[in-house]
Amino acid sequence: MKAPALARAQIARPFAPLRSRIDRWFLSRRPPSDTLELTQRNVYILPTKAGWMLAATLLLLLIASINYQLNLGYLLTFLLAGSVAVGMHVCHGTLRGLAMRLIPPDAQYAGAAAVFRVVLNNARRTTRYGIGLAVHRSGQWSWSDVPAQGSATVEVAFRPERRGLHPVPTLTAETRFPLGTFRVWTIWRPASQMLVYPAPETNPPPLPAGEPLAGQAASAPARTHLAGEYDGVRAYRRGDPLKLVVWKRAAQAQARGSEDLVSRDTQQAQRQELWLDAQGAGLPGTEARLSRLCAWVLMADRLGVDYGLRVAGRTVAPSQGEAHKRRCLEVLAVC
């Protein structure tokens, strides 16, 4: 870290707890809502650094004009001061009267970038320029202009670090239009919540072996060798004959950038079910097991096989499809 940045960090560190307490107190007074109408009661304005420098310059010009009795100095000083006053009024009006609505966010994986979409509605007959949105104190701004009597959609990026059901983070909207001498902002607490799935394991092992259905194991030997009949498909296992590989699905998987293979299941009588069990993940940590189960769920869904889930005393019956995948990921997120 460079010396100036280190010095600023050391100066700001003692005030961090105070700022955090002020933030919590301020946010506790704002009711959560997915829509917000900006009025004089929830829009705030303060000069920027450029605004304070301009104020010091105007003061210096005024003192010099008084000292030397410069009529043109008075004219320049009051002309600039009037421009600043008009800019302050325009800046505050750019944000005041704007309506904001949050589109409920989709579920995301922990550690991956999530995007919130906010719709800005402008009812007046002039365009609003330079509207910025960001997660509170993140510094990652998204800027947009809102057309006259129209709307604009702004996407705000956020990176959730932990799985679970979390509230949408507090958002900040601001503008510095037209002169940049004033900052007008508001703070918004959305009411929506966001579901965060566990981060899938990067290089997971193959899917576990299937478990025989109850009542089918005894009759399996009598029907195992029915030639030419298939019981569907299952995940490829090391040692499967190449003639059992479903090459059409392999080509489709390769076109999607995946190397997952499936084989024809010729053992009809065995009737195995694929269960993804937390105890069979083979990892010591809870989060590591959930990460592996998440990767297995995605792998089984890509292969198009039936699978069930057992984790933390909860069971999801074997099935397949998009709804079943979402159900399993939701269980992994909140267990």
SULVEN-V557502 format. One record per pair of residues at least 4 apart in sequence whose ideal C-beta (glycine too) atoms are under 8 Angstrom apart, sorted by the first residue. I is the first residue (numbers start at 0). J is the second residue. D is the distance in Angstrom with one decimal. If there is no record, write none. Layout:
i = (I | I)
j = (J | J)
d = (D | D)
//
This chain:
i = (0 | 0 | 0 | 1 | 2 | 3 | 4 | 5 | 6 | 7 | 8 | 11 | 14 | 15 | 16 | 17 | 18 | 19 | 20 | 21 | 22 | 22 | 22 | 23 | 24 | 25 | 25 | 26 | 26 | 26 | 29 | 29 | 29 | 29 | 30 | 31 | 31 | 31 | 31 | 32 | 32 | 32 | 33 | 33 | 33 | 33 | 33 | 33 | 34 | 34 | 34 | 34 | 35 | 35 | 35 | 35 | 35 | 35 | 36 | 37 | 37 | 37 | 37 | 37 | 37 | 37 | 37 | 37 | 37 | 38 | 38 | 38 | 39 | 41 | 41 | 42 | 42 | 42 | 42 | 42 | 42 | 43 | 43 | 43 | 44 | 44 | 44 | 44 | 44 | 44 | 44 | 45 | 45 | 46 | 46 | 46 | 46 | 46 | 46 | 47 | 47 | 47 | 47 | 47 | 47 | 48 | 49 | 49 | 49 | 50 | 50 | 50 | 50 | 50 | 51 | 52 | 53 | 53 | 53 | 53 | 54 | 54 | 55 | 56 | 57 | 57 | 57 | 57 | 57 | 58 | 59 | 60 | 60 | 60 | 60 | 60 | 61 | 61 | 61 | 62 | 63 | 63 | 63 | 64 | 64 | 64 | 64 | 64 | 67 | 69 | 70 | 71 | 72 | 73 | 74 | 75 | 76 | 77 | 78 | 79 | 80 | 81 | 82 | 82 | 83 | 83 | 83 | 84 | 85 | 86 | 86 | 86 | 86 | 86 | 87 | 87 | 87 | 88 | 89 | 89 | 89 | 90 | 90 | 90 | 90 | 90 | 90 | 90 | 90 | 90 | 91 | 91 | 91 | 92 | 93 | 93 | 93 | 93 | 93 | 93 | 93 | 94 | 94 | 94 | 94 | 94 | 94 | 94 | 94 | 95 | 96 | 96 | 97 | 97 | 97 | 97 | 97 | 97 | 97 | 98 | 98 | 98 | 98 | 99 | 99 | 99 | 99 | 99 | 99 | 100 | 100 | 100 | 101 | 101 | 101 | 101 | 101 | 101 | 101 | 101 | 102 | 102 | 102 | 102 | 102 | 103 | 104 | 104 | 104 | 104 | 104 | 104 | 104 | 106 | 106 | 106 | 106 | 106 | 106 | 106 | 106 | 107 | 107 | 107 | 107 | 107 | 107 | 107 | 107 | 108 | 108 | 108 | 108 | 108 | 108 | 109 | 109 | 109 | 109 | 109 | 109 | 109 | 109 | 110 | 110 | 110 | 110 | 111 | 111 | 111 | 112 | 112 | 112 | 113 | 113 | 113 | 113 | 113 | 113 | 114 | 114 | 114 | 114 | 115 | 115 | 115 | 115 | 115 | 116 | 116 | 116 | 116 | 117 | 117 | 117 | 117 | 117 | 117 | 118 | 118 | 118 | 119 | 119 | 119 | 119 | 119 | 119 | 119 | 119 | 120 | 120 | 120 | 121 | 121 | 121 | 121 | 121 | 121 | 121 | 121 | 121 | 122 | 123 | 123 | 123 | 124 | 124 | 125 | 126 | 126 | 126 | 126 | 127 | 127 | 127 | 128 | 128 | 128 | 128 | 129 | 129 | 129 | 129 | 129 | 130 | 130 | 130 | 130 | 130 | 130 | 130 | 130 | 130 | 131 | 131 | 131 | 131 | 131 | 131 | 131 | 132 | 132 | 132 | 132 | 132 | 132 | 132 | 132 | 133 | 133 | 133 | 133 | 133 | 133 | 133 | 133 | 134 | 134 | 134 | 134 | 134 | 134 | 134 | 134 | 135 | 135 | 135 | 135 | 135 | 136 | 137 | 139 | 139 | 141 | 141 | 141 | 141 | 142 | 143 | 143 | 143 | 144 | 145 | 145 | 145 | 146 | 146 | 155 | 157 | 159 | 159 | 159 | 161 | 161 | 162 | 162 | 162 | 162 | 162 | 162 | 162 | 162 | 163 | 163 | 163 | 163 | 164 | 164 | 164 | 164 | 164 | 164 | 165 | 165 | 165 | 166 | 166 | 166 | 166 | 166 | 167 | 167 | 167 | 167 | 167 | 169 | 169 | 169 | 169 | 170 | 170 | 170 | 171 | 171 | 171 | 171 | 172 | 172 | 172 | 173 | 173 | 173 | 173 | 174 | 174 | 174 | 175 | 175 | 175 | 175 | 175 | 194 | 194 | 194 | 195 | 196 | 196 | 196 | 196 | 196 | 197 | 197 | 197 | 197 | 197 | 197 | 197 | 198 | 198 | 199 | 199 | 199 | 199 | 199 | 200 | 200 | 200 | 200 | 200 | 203 | 203 | 203 | 203 | 204 | 204 | 205 | 205 | 205 | 205 | 206 | 206 | 206 | 206 | 206 | 206 | 206 | 206 | 207 | 207 | 207 | 207 | 207 | 207 | 208 | 208 | 209 | 209 | 209 | 209 | 209 | 210 | 210 | 210 | 210 | 211 | 211 | 211 | 211 | 211 | 211 | 211 | 212 | 212 | 212 | 212 | 215 | 215 | 215 | 215 | 216 | 218 | 218 | 219 | 219 | 219 | 219 | 219 | 220 | 221 | 222 | 222 | 223 | 223 | 223 | 223 | 225 | 225 | 228 | 228 | 229 | 229 | 229 | 229 | 230 | 230 | 230 | 230 | 230 | 231 | 231 | 231 | 232 | 232 | 232 | 232 | 232 | 232 | 232 | 232 | 232 | 233 | 233 | 233 | 233 | 233 | 233 | 233 | 234 | 234 | 234 | 234 | 234 | 234 | 234 | 234 | 234 | 235 | 235 | 235 | 235 | 235 | 235 | 236 | 239 | 239 | 239 | 240 | 243 | 243 | 243 | 244 | 244 | 244 | 244 | 244 | 245 | 245 | 245 | 245 | 245 | 246 | 247 | 248 | 248 | 248 | 248 | 248 | 249 | 249 | 249 | 250 | 251 | 252 | 252 | 252 | 252 | 252 | 253 | 253 | 255 | 257 | 259 | 259 | 259 | 261 | 261 | 261 | 264 | 266 | 272 | 272 | 272 | 273 | 273 | 273 | 273 | 273 | 273 | 274 | 274 | 274 | 274 | 274 | 274 | 275 | 275 | 275 | 275 | 275 | 275 | 275 | 275 | 275 | 275 | 275 | 276 | 276 | 276 | 277 | 277 | 277 | 277 | 277 | 277 | 278 | 280 | 280 | 280 | 280 | 281 | 282 | 282 | 282 | 283 | 284 | 285 | 286 | 287 | 288 | 288 | 289 | 289 | 289 | 289 | 290 | 291 | 292 | 292 | 292 | 292 | 293 | 293 | 293 | 294 | 295 | 295 | 296 | 296 | 296 | 296 | 296 | 296 | 296 | 297 | 297 | 298 | 299 | 299 | 299 | 300 | 300 | 300 | 300 | 300 | 303 | 304 | 305 | 305 | 305 | 306 | 306 | 306 | 306 | 307 | 307 | 307 | 307 | 307 | 308 | 308 | 308 | 308 | 308 | 308 | 309 | 309 | 309 | 310 | 310 | 310 | 311 | 313 | 313 | 315 | 315 | 315 | 315 | 318 | 319 | 319 | 320 | 321 | 322 | 323 | 324 | 325 | 326 | 327 | 328 | 329 | 330)
j = (4 | 5 | 8 | 5 | 6 | 7 | 8 | 9 | 10 | 11 | 12 | 15 | 18 | 19 | 20 | 21 | 22 | 23 | 24 | 25 | 26 | 135 | 136 | 27 | 28 | 29 | 186 | 169 | 186 | 188 | 41 | 186 | 187 | 188 | 188 | 166 | 188 | 189 | 190 | 188 | 189 | 190 | 100 | 101 | 103 | 189 | 190 | 191 | 98 | 99 | 100 | 101 | 41 | 98 | 99 | 100 | 185 | 187 | 98 | 41 | 42 | 94 | 95 | 96 | 97 | 98 | 99 | 172 | 185 | 42 | 95 | 96 | 95 | 185 | 186 | 91 | 94 | 95 | 183 | 184 | 185 | 183 | 184 | 185 | 87 | 90 | 91 | 181 | 182 | 183 | 184 | 181 | 182 | 50 | 51 | 54 | 180 | 181 | 182 | 51 | 175 | 179 | 180 | 181 | 182 | 52 | 53 | 179 | 180 | 54 | 83 | 179 | 180 | 181 | 55 | 56 | 57 | 79 | 83 | 180 | 58 | 83 | 59 | 60 | 61 | 76 | 79 | 80 | 83 | 62 | 63 | 64 | 72 | 75 | 76 | 79 | 65 | 73 | 76 | 66 | 67 | 69 | 72 | 68 | 69 | 72 | 73 | 76 | 72 | 73 | 74 | 75 | 76 | 77 | 78 | 79 | 80 | 81 | 82 | 83 | 84 | 85 | 86 | 178 | 87 | 178 | 180 | 88 | 89 | 90 | 177 | 178 | 180 | 181 | 91 | 180 | 181 | 92 | 93 | 176 | 177 | 94 | 174 | 175 | 176 | 177 | 178 | 180 | 181 | 183 | 95 | 181 | 183 | 96 | 127 | 128 | 129 | 130 | 174 | 176 | 183 | 127 | 130 | 172 | 173 | 174 | 183 | 184 | 185 | 183 | 122 | 123 | 119 | 120 | 121 | 127 | 130 | 145 | 172 | 119 | 120 | 121 | 122 | 117 | 118 | 119 | 120 | 172 | 187 | 117 | 118 | 120 | 115 | 116 | 117 | 118 | 167 | 170 | 189 | 191 | 115 | 116 | 117 | 118 | 152 | 191 | 113 | 114 | 115 | 116 | 167 | 191 | 193 | 193 | 194 | 195 | 196 | 325 | 328 | 329 | 332 | 111 | 112 | 113 | 159 | 193 | 194 | 195 | 196 | 195 | 196 | 197 | 198 | 199 | 293 | 159 | 160 | 161 | 162 | 195 | 196 | 197 | 198 | 158 | 159 | 160 | 198 | 158 | 159 | 198 | 156 | 157 | 158 | 156 | 157 | 158 | 159 | 193 | 195 | 154 | 155 | 156 | 157 | 154 | 155 | 157 | 167 | 170 | 152 | 153 | 154 | 155 | 132 | 152 | 153 | 154 | 155 | 170 | 150 | 151 | 152 | 127 | 130 | 143 | 145 | 150 | 151 | 152 | 153 | 145 | 149 | 150 | 126 | 127 | 145 | 146 | 147 | 148 | 149 | 150 | 151 | 148 | 127 | 147 | 148 | 147 | 148 | 147 | 144 | 145 | 146 | 147 | 144 | 145 | 174 | 144 | 174 | 176 | 177 | 142 | 144 | 174 | 175 | 176 | 142 | 143 | 144 | 145 | 151 | 153 | 172 | 173 | 174 | 140 | 141 | 142 | 143 | 172 | 173 | 174 | 140 | 141 | 143 | 153 | 155 | 170 | 171 | 172 | 137 | 138 | 139 | 140 | 141 | 155 | 170 | 171 | 139 | 155 | 156 | 157 | 168 | 169 | 170 | 171 | 168 | 169 | 170 | 171 | 186 | 171 | 157 | 155 | 156 | 153 | 154 | 155 | 156 | 153 | 151 | 152 | 153 | 151 | 149 | 150 | 151 | 150 | 151 | 170 | 168 | 165 | 193 | 195 | 165 | 195 | 195 | 196 | 197 | 198 | 286 | 289 | 331 | 332 | 194 | 195 | 332 | 333 | 192 | 193 | 194 | 195 | 332 | 333 | 192 | 193 | 195 | 189 | 190 | 191 | 192 | 193 | 189 | 190 | 191 | 192 | 193 | 186 | 187 | 188 | 189 | 186 | 187 | 189 | 184 | 185 | 186 | 187 | 184 | 185 | 187 | 182 | 183 | 184 | 185 | 182 | 183 | 184 | 179 | 180 | 181 | 182 | 183 | 329 | 332 | 333 | 332 | 293 | 328 | 329 | 331 | 332 | 286 | 289 | 290 | 292 | 293 | 331 | 332 | 290 | 293 | 203 | 290 | 293 | 294 | 297 | 287 | 290 | 291 | 293 | 294 | 291 | 294 | 295 | 298 | 281 | 291 | 234 | 235 | 236 | 237 | 234 | 273 | 275 | 295 | 298 | 299 | 302 | 306 | 273 | 274 | 275 | 276 | 279 | 295 | 236 | 271 | 233 | 271 | 272 | 273 | 274 | 271 | 272 | 273 | 274 | 215 | 216 | 219 | 269 | 270 | 271 | 272 | 216 | 270 | 271 | 272 | 219 | 268 | 269 | 270 | 269 | 222 | 268 | 223 | 266 | 268 | 269 | 270 | 268 | 268 | 267 | 268 | 266 | 267 | 268 | 269 | 267 | 268 | 265 | 267 | 263 | 264 | 265 | 267 | 264 | 265 | 266 | 267 | 270 | 263 | 264 | 304 | 245 | 248 | 261 | 262 | 263 | 264 | 302 | 303 | 304 | 261 | 262 | 264 | 271 | 273 | 302 | 304 | 259 | 260 | 261 | 262 | 273 | 298 | 299 | 302 | 304 | 239 | 244 | 259 | 260 | 261 | 262 | 262 | 243 | 244 | 262 | 244 | 262 | 263 | 265 | 249 | 260 | 261 | 262 | 263 | 249 | 260 | 261 | 262 | 263 | 250 | 251 | 252 | 260 | 261 | 302 | 303 | 253 | 260 | 261 | 254 | 255 | 257 | 258 | 259 | 260 | 301 | 257 | 258 | 301 | 301 | 298 | 301 | 302 | 302 | 303 | 304 | 271 | 271 | 305 | 307 | 317 | 299 | 304 | 305 | 306 | 307 | 317 | 279 | 306 | 307 | 308 | 309 | 317 | 279 | 292 | 295 | 296 | 299 | 306 | 307 | 308 | 309 | 310 | 327 | 280 | 309 | 310 | 288 | 289 | 292 | 309 | 310 | 311 | 309 | 287 | 288 | 291 | 292 | 291 | 287 | 288 | 291 | 287 | 288 | 289 | 290 | 291 | 292 | 310 | 293 | 310 | 331 | 334 | 294 | 295 | 296 | 308 | 310 | 331 | 297 | 328 | 331 | 298 | 299 | 306 | 300 | 306 | 308 | 324 | 327 | 328 | 331 | 301 | 324 | 302 | 304 | 306 | 319 | 306 | 319 | 321 | 323 | 324 | 319 | 319 | 317 | 318 | 319 | 317 | 318 | 319 | 327 | 314 | 315 | 316 | 317 | 318 | 313 | 314 | 315 | 327 | 330 | 331 | 313 | 314 | 315 | 330 | 331 | 334 | 334 | 330 | 334 | 323 | 326 | 327 | 330 | 323 | 323 | 324 | 324 | 325 | 326 | 327 | 328 | 329 | 330 | 331 | 332 | 333 | 334)
d = (5.2 | 4.8 | 7.4 | 6.7 | 6.3 | 6.4 | 6.3 | 6.4 | 6.4 | 6.1 | 6.3 | 6.5 | 5.7 | 6.3 | 6.4 | 6.4 | 6.3 | 6.5 | 6.3 | 6.1 | 6.0 | 7.8 | 7.9 | 6.2 | 7.1 | 7.2 | 7.2 | 6.1 | 7.1 | 6.1 | 7.9 | 6.6 | 7.8 | 5.1 | 7.3 | 7.5 | 4.4 | 6.4 | 4.0 | 7.4 | 7.2 | 5.4 | 6.6 | 4.6 | 7.5 | 5.5 | 5.1 | 5.6 | 7.1 | 6.9 | 4.9 | 7.5 | 7.4 | 7.3 | 4.8 | 8.0 | 7.5 | 5.1 | 5.2 | 6.2 | 5.3 | 5.7 | 5.7 | 6.4 | 4.8 | 7.4 | 7.3 | 7.6 | 5.7 | 6.8 | 6.6 | 7.5 | 6.6 | 5.4 | 8.0 | 6.7 | 5.4 | 5.2 | 6.2 | 7.6 | 5.2 | 7.1 | 5.8 | 6.8 | 7.1 | 7.0 | 5.4 | 5.6 | 7.1 | 4.8 | 8.0 | 7.1 | 5.8 | 3.1 | 5.3 | 6.7 | 6.3 | 5.7 | 7.5 | 7.4 | 6.5 | 6.3 | 6.1 | 6.5 | 5.0 | 6.5 | 6.3 | 5.5 | 5.5 | 6.4 | 7.7 | 7.8 | 3.6 | 5.7 | 6.5 | 6.4 | 6.4 | 7.6 | 6.5 | 5.5 | 6.5 | 8.0 | 6.4 | 6.3 | 6.3 | 5.9 | 5.9 | 5.7 | 7.6 | 6.4 | 6.3 | 6.1 | 6.1 | 6.4 | 4.4 | 7.5 | 6.4 | 8.0 | 5.0 | 6.1 | 6.0 | 6.9 | 6.1 | 7.5 | 4.6 | 3.2 | 4.9 | 5.9 | 7.1 | 6.8 | 6.5 | 6.3 | 6.2 | 6.2 | 6.0 | 6.3 | 6.2 | 6.2 | 6.6 | 6.5 | 6.5 | 6.4 | 6.2 | 7.6 | 6.4 | 7.2 | 6.1 | 6.7 | 6.3 | 6.0 | 5.7 | 4.1 | 6.0 | 6.8 | 6.5 | 7.5 | 5.2 | 6.2 | 6.4 | 7.2 | 5.6 | 7.8 | 6.4 | 6.8 | 6.1 | 6.8 | 7.4 | 7.9 | 4.6 | 5.2 | 5.7 | 7.5 | 5.3 | 7.3 | 5.2 | 6.8 | 7.2 | 7.4 | 4.8 | 5.2 | 6.8 | 7.7 | 7.2 | 6.8 | 7.4 | 5.1 | 4.8 | 7.5 | 6.7 | 7.9 | 6.8 | 6.2 | 6.1 | 7.3 | 6.4 | 6.4 | 7.1 | 7.0 | 7.7 | 7.4 | 4.2 | 7.9 | 7.2 | 5.8 | 7.2 | 5.8 | 7.6 | 6.7 | 6.6 | 7.0 | 4.6 | 7.0 | 6.6 | 7.7 | 5.6 | 8.0 | 6.9 | 8.0 | 4.8 | 6.0 | 7.5 | 4.3 | 7.2 | 6.6 | 8.0 | 5.0 | 6.3 | 7.5 | 5.2 | 7.7 | 6.5 | 6.7 | 5.0 | 7.2 | 4.1 | 7.1 | 6.1 | 7.7 | 7.2 | 7.7 | 7.5 | 5.5 | 7.9 | 4.2 | 6.2 | 7.1 | 7.9 | 5.9 | 7.0 | 7.2 | 4.9 | 7.2 | 5.4 | 6.6 | 7.7 | 5.9 | 6.4 | 6.1 | 4.9 | 5.3 | 6.8 | 5.9 | 4.4 | 7.0 | 7.6 | 6.5 | 4.7 | 7.3 | 7.9 | 7.4 | 5.6 | 7.4 | 5.5 | 7.3 | 5.0 | 6.8 | 5.8 | 6.9 | 8.0 | 5.0 | 7.0 | 5.8 | 7.6 | 7.1 | 4.6 | 6.5 | 6.5 | 7.7 | 5.5 | 7.4 | 5.6 | 7.8 | 5.8 | 7.1 | 5.0 | 7.9 | 6.4 | 7.2 | 5.6 | 7.6 | 5.4 | 7.9 | 6.2 | 6.9 | 4.8 | 6.1 | 5.0 | 7.5 | 6.3 | 7.7 | 8.0 | 4.7 | 7.5 | 5.4 | 4.2 | 6.7 | 6.5 | 6.6 | 6.0 | 6.8 | 7.9 | 6.5 | 7.8 | 6.8 | 7.2 | 5.2 | 6.2 | 5.4 | 6.0 | 6.8 | 5.5 | 5.1 | 6.7 | 4.3 | 7.7 | 5.1 | 7.7 | 4.7 | 7.5 | 6.4 | 7.0 | 5.1 | 6.5 | 3.9 | 6.9 | 5.6 | 7.0 | 6.0 | 7.8 | 7.4 | 6.6 | 8.0 | 5.5 | 4.5 | 6.7 | 4.8 | 7.9 | 6.8 | 5.2 | 6.6 | 7.1 | 5.3 | 7.8 | 4.8 | 5.2 | 6.1 | 7.2 | 5.3 | 5.3 | 6.8 | 5.5 | 4.6 | 6.8 | 6.4 | 7.1 | 5.5 | 6.9 | 6.4 | 8.0 | 5.3 | 4.9 | 7.2 | 6.3 | 7.5 | 6.7 | 4.1 | 6.4 | 4.9 | 6.4 | 7.7 | 7.6 | 8.0 | 5.9 | 5.1 | 5.9 | 5.5 | 7.5 | 8.0 | 4.8 | 7.9 | 4.8 | 6.8 | 6.8 | 6.9 | 4.7 | 7.8 | 6.9 | 6.6 | 6.0 | 6.4 | 7.0 | 4.5 | 7.5 | 6.7 | 4.9 | 6.2 | 4.7 | 7.7 | 7.8 | 7.1 | 7.5 | 5.1 | 7.9 | 5.8 | 6.1 | 6.3 | 5.5 | 7.4 | 5.5 | 7.6 | 7.1 | 5.9 | 6.5 | 5.4 | 6.1 | 7.4 | 7.9 | 7.5 | 5.4 | 7.4 | 4.2 | 7.9 | 4.9 | 6.8 | 5.6 | 6.3 | 6.8 | 5.4 | 7.8 | 7.6 | 4.6 | 6.6 | 6.0 | 7.2 | 5.7 | 7.3 | 6.6 | 5.2 | 6.6 | 6.0 | 6.4 | 3.8 | 7.6 | 8.0 | 5.4 | 7.8 | 4.7 | 7.9 | 6.8 | 5.6 | 7.5 | 6.5 | 5.6 | 7.8 | 6.2 | 6.2 | 4.7 | 7.9 | 6.4 | 5.0 | 7.0 | 4.3 | 5.2 | 7.6 | 4.5 | 5.4 | 6.7 | 5.7 | 7.2 | 7.4 | 6.3 | 4.4 | 4.0 | 5.8 | 7.9 | 4.7 | 4.8 | 7.2 | 4.1 | 5.6 | 3.8 | 6.2 | 6.7 | 7.9 | 7.8 | 6.7 | 7.7 | 7.0 | 7.4 | 4.3 | 6.5 | 7.8 | 5.9 | 6.1 | 6.1 | 7.8 | 7.9 | 7.4 | 7.5 | 7.1 | 7.4 | 5.3 | 7.7 | 7.5 | 7.7 | 6.8 | 3.1 | 5.7 | 4.9 | 7.6 | 6.2 | 5.5 | 7.8 | 5.5 | 5.7 | 4.8 | 7.2 | 5.8 | 6.5 | 5.5 | 7.8 | 7.9 | 4.5 | 7.3 | 6.0 | 6.3 | 6.7 | 6.9 | 4.4 | 7.8 | 6.4 | 5.8 | 6.0 | 7.4 | 4.3 | 4.9 | 7.9 | 7.6 | 6.9 | 6.0 | 3.4 | 5.7 | 7.9 | 5.7 | 7.0 | 6.1 | 8.0 | 7.2 | 6.0 | 4.6 | 6.4 | 5.8 | 7.8 | 4.3 | 7.0 | 6.7 | 4.4 | 7.3 | 7.7 | 5.4 | 7.8 | 5.8 | 7.5 | 4.5 | 6.7 | 6.0 | 6.2 | 7.3 | 6.8 | 6.2 | 6.6 | 6.1 | 4.7 | 7.5 | 7.2 | 7.9 | 5.5 | 7.7 | 7.8 | 6.3 | 7.6 | 7.3 | 7.5 | 7.0 | 5.4 | 6.0 | 5.8 | 6.6 | 7.6 | 3.6 | 5.9 | 5.0 | 7.0 | 5.3 | 6.8 | 4.6 | 8.0 | 4.4 | 4.8 | 6.9 | 6.3 | 5.8 | 7.5 | 5.6 | 8.0 | 6.6 | 7.8 | 5.0 | 6.8 | 6.3 | 6.4 | 6.7 | 6.2 | 7.8 | 5.3 | 7.8 | 7.4 | 6.3 | 5.4 | 7.6 | 6.5 | 6.8 | 4.4 | 6.9 | 5.1 | 7.3 | 6.9 | 7.1 | 7.1 | 7.9 | 6.1 | 6.2 | 5.4 | 5.6 | 5.0 | 7.1 | 7.0 | 7.7 | 7.6 | 6.9 | 6.5 | 5.1 | 6.5 | 6.0 | 6.4 | 4.4 | 7.0 | 6.8 | 7.9 | 7.3 | 4.9 | 7.6 | 6.0 | 7.3 | 7.8 | 5.5 | 4.9 | 6.4 | 7.1 | 5.8 | 6.9 | 5.1 | 7.2 | 8.0 | 7.7 | 7.4 | 4.6 | 7.5 | 5.0 | 7.5 | 6.2 | 6.7 | 4.2 | 6.9 | 7.8 | 7.7 | 4.2 | 4.6 | 6.1 | 7.9 | 4.1 | 4.9 | 6.1 | 7.0 | 6.7 | 6.4 | 6.2 | 6.6 | 6.3 | 7.9 | 6.3 | 7.3 | 5.3 | 7.4 | 6.7 | 6.3 | 6.4 | 7.1 | 6.3 | 5.9 | 6.7 | 6.7 | 5.5 | 6.2 | 6.1 | 7.8 | 6.3 | 7.2 | 7.0 | 6.2 | 4.8 | 6.3 | 7.3 | 6.5 | 7.6 | 6.5 | 5.5 | 4.1 | 7.7 | 8.0 | 7.0 | 7.9 | 8.0 | 4.6 | 6.4 | 6.6 | 4.6 | 6.1 | 5.2 | 5.8 | 7.9 | 6.9 | 7.9 | 7.0 | 5.8 | 5.6 | 3.8 | 7.6 | 7.8 | 7.1 | 4.2 | 4.7 | 6.2 | 7.6 | 7.5 | 5.2 | 7.9 | 6.5 | 6.6 | 5.4 | 4.0 | 5.6 | 6.2 | 7.5 | 5.9 | 5.5 | 6.0 | 4.3 | 5.7 | 8.0 | 7.0 | 6.4 | 6.4 | 6.5 | 6.3 | 6.2 | 6.7 | 6.5 | 6.3 | 6.5 | 5.7)
//
